[in-house]
Amino acid sequence: MNNPRPSAKSAGENKPLVLITGASQGIGEAIAQVFARELPGVRLALVARSEAKLAGVAQACGGAGAEADVFGCDVTDAGSVARMAEVVTQRFGLPDVLINNAGGFVPKKFAQTTVEDFDAMVAVNLRSAFLVTHAFLPALLKRGSGDVFFMSSIAGLAAYPASAAYTAAKFGVTGLAKALRAETRDAGLRVCCVHPGATWSPSWSGSGVAPERIMPTEDVAQAFYDVYRMSRRTVVEEIVLRPRLGDI
């Protein structure tokens, strides 16, 4: 994580701040680029384990007109998340949009899933979303506004073979979002849970799956921005995105 610098809150208090976890690649990177391109004056807090990978994303977003900074953080670790939240708040202020995008998937059938496998899937997909949201929630409630996004999956709505731990974790993400929405809607927060199907990532290279069977990351990323831009009187509770030709 970068060393703390003097607070930029006063200089950027009228510019929306968007915090994105898992922002170094894939959908997270695409979300950052969409907000940088579409929202004039946006400030981006880009969070991931690797600051080196984040640096390239920040540079691209800066070229699109955003003020972007990087925050190295293991979002599965409570101490690391607490430190990240403190530095982000000192440098930028409180996020207006919190996007819990960090996650991971390793295909394994139930019988082959070890305790370590299960714990790892729950940590990166569910625990991370809880920790990051929990770190900022008291201040968001005190302010009385904010958008919180959770990246779930179609596997958070229905079970799929060879994904027992992942499915359990994503069902947990879906439930976490529902609970937070029920508890905070009267406090001015909007909570949206996004359920994408097969979306392009480098892991699809060499898979033999035709490109037209996989959604581009930009389409999923655009959904986050479109929800954010709606009137504060409206909340999109859940979004389901699938390849036009169906699930893989």
C-alpha positions as CSV (number, residue, x, y, z in Angstrom):
1,M,0.0,0.0,0.0
2,N,1.2,3.5,-0.8
3,N,2.4,5.7,2.1
4,P,-0.3,8.1,3.3
5,R,-0.3,11.5,1.8
6,P,-2.0,14.7,2.9
7,S,-5.8,14.5,2.7
8,A,-7.4,15.3,-0.6
9,K,-10.9,15.4,0.8
10,S,-11.4,19.2,0.6
11,A,-10.1,19.3,-3.0
12,G,-12.3,16.5,-4.2
13,E,-15.4,16.7,-2.0
14,N,-17.7,17.4,-4.9
15,K,-16.2,14.7,-7.1
16,P,-17.7,11.2,-6.7
17,L,-15.3,8.5,-5.3
18,V,-15.6,5.0,-6.6
19,L,-13.8,2.2,-4.8
20,I,-13.3,-1.1,-6.7
21,T,-11.8,-4.2,-5.3
22,G,-10.2,-6.7,-7.6
23,A,-9.5,-3.8,-9.9
24,S,-6.2,-5.1,-11.4
25,Q,-7.8,-7.2,-14.2
26,G,-10.9,-8.6,-15.7
27,I,-14.3,-7.1,-14.8
28,G,-12.8,-4.9,-12.1
29,E,-10.4,-3.3,-14.6
30,A,-13.3,-2.8,-17.0
31,I,-15.5,-1.2,-14.3
32,A,-12.7,1.3,-13.6
33,Q,-12.4,2.1,-17.3
34,V,-16.1,2.6,-17.7
35,F,-16.4,5.0,-14.8
36,A,-13.3,6.9,-15.9
37,R,-14.7,7.3,-19.4
38,E,-18.3,8.0,-18.5
39,L,-18.2,10.1,-15.3
40,P,-16.4,13.4,-15.5
41,G,-14.3,14.2,-12.5
42,V,-14.6,10.8,-11.0
43,R,-12.0,9.7,-8.4
44,L,-11.1,6.0,-8.4
45,A,-9.7,4.0,-5.5
46,L,-8.3,0.9,-7.1
47,V,-7.8,-2.0,-4.8
48,A,-6.0,-5.4,-5.3
49,R,-3.2,-7.4,-4.0
50,S,-0.7,-6.3,-6.6
51,E,0.0,-2.5,-6.8
52,A,2.2,-3.2,-9.9
53,K,-0.8,-4.5,-11.8
54,L,-3.0,-1.7,-10.5
55,A,-0.6,0.9,-11.7
56,G,-1.3,0.2,-15.4
57,V,-5.0,0.4,-14.8
58,A,-4.6,3.7,-12.9
59,Q,-2.6,5.1,-15.8
60,A,-5.2,4.2,-18.3
61,C,-8.0,5.6,-16.2
62,G,-6.0,8.8,-15.7
63,G,-5.7,9.1,-19.5
64,A,-9.5,9.0,-19.7
65,G,-9.7,11.9,-17.2
66,A,-10.1,10.2,-13.9
67,E,-8.1,10.8,-10.8
68,A,-7.0,7.3,-9.9
69,D,-4.9,5.9,-7.1
70,V,-3.9,2.4,-6.1
71,F,-4.1,0.6,-2.8
72,G,-2.5,-2.7,-2.3
73,C,-4.6,-4.9,0.0
74,D,-5.4,-8.5,0.8
75,V,-9.1,-8.2,1.0
76,T,-9.4,-11.5,2.8
77,D,-7.4,-10.2,5.7
78,A,-9.2,-8.0,8.3
79,G,-6.1,-6.1,9.3
80,S,-5.2,-5.3,5.7
81,V,-8.7,-4.1,4.9
82,A,-8.8,-1.9,8.0
83,R,-5.5,-0.2,7.0
84,M,-6.7,0.2,3.4
85,A,-10.0,1.8,4.5
86,E,-8.0,4.2,6.8
87,V,-5.7,5.3,4.0
88,V,-8.4,5.6,1.4
89,T,-10.5,7.8,3.8
90,Q,-7.5,10.0,4.7
91,R,-6.5,10.5,1.0
92,F,-9.8,10.6,-0.8
93,G,-12.6,10.7,1.8
94,L,-15.5,8.3,2.0
95,P,-16.5,6.3,-1.1
96,D,-19.7,7.2,-2.8
97,V,-19.7,3.9,-4.6
98,L,-18.3,0.7,-3.1
99,I,-17.9,-2.2,-5.6
100,N,-17.1,-5.5,-4.0
101,N,-15.7,-7.2,-7.2
102,A,-12.8,-9.3,-5.8
103,G,-13.3,-13.0,-6.3
104,G,-12.0,-16.2,-7.7
105,F,-13.1,-19.5,-9.1
106,V,-11.4,-23.0,-9.1
107,P,-13.6,-25.8,-10.5
108,K,-13.8,-28.8,-8.2
109,K,-16.5,-31.3,-7.5
110,F,-17.7,-31.6,-3.9
111,A,-15.9,-34.9,-3.2
112,Q,-12.6,-33.5,-4.4
113,T,-12.9,-30.2,-2.5
114,T,-10.6,-30.1,0.5
115,V,-11.3,-28.0,3.6
116,E,-8.5,-25.7,2.4
117,D,-10.2,-25.3,-1.0
118,F,-13.5,-24.5,0.6
119,D,-12.0,-21.9,3.0
120,A,-10.1,-20.3,0.1
121,M,-13.3,-19.9,-2.0
122,V,-15.3,-18.5,0.8
123,A,-12.5,-16.1,1.8
124,V,-11.9,-14.5,-1.6
125,N,-15.6,-14.4,-2.7
126,L,-17.6,-13.9,0.5
127,R,-15.3,-12.9,3.4
128,S,-13.7,-10.2,1.3
129,A,-17.1,-8.5,0.5
130,F,-18.0,-8.6,4.2
131,L,-14.8,-7.2,5.4
132,V,-14.6,-4.3,2.9
133,T,-18.3,-3.3,3.3
134,H,-18.0,-3.6,7.1
135,A,-15.0,-1.3,7.1
136,F,-16.8,1.6,5.5
137,L,-20.4,0.9,6.6
138,P,-20.5,2.9,9.8
139,A,-19.4,6.1,8.0
140,L,-21.8,5.4,5.1
141,L,-24.7,5.1,7.5
142,K,-23.7,8.3,9.3
143,R,-23.5,10.2,6.0
144,G,-26.8,8.7,4.9
145,S,-25.9,7.9,1.3
146,G,-23.9,5.5,-0.9
147,D,-24.1,2.7,-3.4
148,V,-22.8,-0.7,-2.5
149,F,-22.4,-3.4,-5.2
150,F,-21.7,-7.0,-4.7
151,M,-20.3,-9.3,-7.4
152,S,-22.2,-12.6,-7.1
153,S,-22.7,-14.9,-10.1
154,I,-25.4,-17.0,-11.7
155,A,-23.9,-19.6,-9.4
156,G,-25.2,-17.5,-6.6
157,L,-28.7,-18.2,-7.9
158,A,-28.5,-21.9,-8.9
159,A,-26.1,-24.7,-8.3
160,Y,-23.7,-25.8,-11.0
161,P,-21.6,-29.0,-11.2
162,A,-17.9,-28.9,-10.2
163,S,-18.3,-25.7,-8.2
164,A,-19.5,-26.7,-4.8
165,A,-17.4,-24.3,-2.8
166,Y,-17.8,-21.4,-5.3
167,T,-21.5,-21.9,-5.4
168,A,-21.7,-21.9,-1.6
169,A,-19.7,-18.7,-1.5
170,K,-21.7,-16.9,-4.1
171,F,-25.0,-17.9,-2.5
172,G,-23.5,-16.3,0.6
173,V,-22.7,-13.1,-1.3
174,T,-26.3,-13.0,-2.6
175,G,-27.6,-13.4,0.9
176,L,-25.2,-10.8,2.3
177,A,-26.4,-8.3,-0.2
178,K,-30.1,-9.0,0.6
179,A,-29.5,-8.6,4.3
180,L,-27.6,-5.4,3.9
181,R,-30.3,-4.0,1.6
182,A,-33.0,-4.8,4.1
183,E,-31.1,-3.2,7.0
184,T,-29.9,0.0,5.2
185,R,-32.6,1.0,2.7
186,D,-34.1,3.5,5.2
187,A,-30.7,4.9,5.9
188,G,-30.2,6.1,2.3
189,L,-28.0,3.3,0.9
190,R,-28.6,1.5,-2.3
191,V,-27.4,-2.1,-2.5
192,C,-27.2,-4.0,-5.8
193,C,-26.1,-7.6,-6.4
194,V,-24.8,-8.5,-9.8
195,H,-25.0,-12.1,-11.2
196,P,-23.0,-12.5,-14.4
197,G,-22.7,-15.7,-16.4
198,A,-19.6,-16.6,-18.4
199,T,-17.6,-13.5,-18.9
200,W,-14.3,-13.2,-20.8
201,S,-11.1,-13.6,-18.9
202,P,-7.6,-14.9,-19.8
203,S,-8.6,-18.3,-18.3
204,W,-10.9,-18.8,-21.4
205,S,-7.9,-18.7,-23.7
206,G,-7.4,-22.1,-25.2
207,S,-10.6,-23.5,-23.7
208,G,-12.1,-24.2,-27.1
209,V,-15.2,-22.1,-26.2
210,A,-16.2,-19.9,-29.1
211,P,-15.9,-16.1,-28.3
212,E,-19.6,-15.5,-29.1
213,R,-20.5,-17.8,-26.2
214,I,-18.8,-15.5,-23.6
215,M,-19.9,-12.0,-22.6
216,P,-17.3,-9.2,-22.9
217,T,-16.2,-7.7,-19.6
218,E,-17.2,-4.3,-20.9
219,D,-20.9,-5.3,-21.0
220,V,-20.9,-6.4,-17.4
221,A,-18.9,-3.3,-16.3
222,Q,-21.4,-1.0,-18.1
223,A,-24.2,-2.4,-16.0
224,F,-22.6,-1.1,-12.8
225,Y,-22.4,2.4,-14.2
226,D,-25.9,2.4,-15.5
227,V,-27.3,1.4,-12.1
228,Y,-25.3,4.1,-10.4
229,R,-26.6,6.8,-12.7
230,M,-30.3,6.1,-11.9
231,S,-32.3,8.4,-9.7
232,R,-31.7,8.1,-6.0
233,R,-35.4,7.2,-5.8
234,T,-34.7,4.0,-7.6
235,V,-32.7,0.9,-6.6
236,V,-31.8,-2.0,-8.9
237,E,-31.7,-4.8,-6.4
238,E,-30.3,-7.5,-8.7
239,I,-29.0,-7.9,-12.2
240,V,-28.6,-11.2,-14.0
241,L,-26.5,-11.1,-17.2
242,R,-26.0,-14.2,-19.4
243,P,-24.5,-14.9,-22.8
244,R,-27.2,-14.5,-25.4
245,L,-26.9,-18.2,-26.3
246,G,-27.3,-19.4,-22.7
247,D,-25.1,-20.6,-19.9
248,I,-21.9,-22.6,-20.7
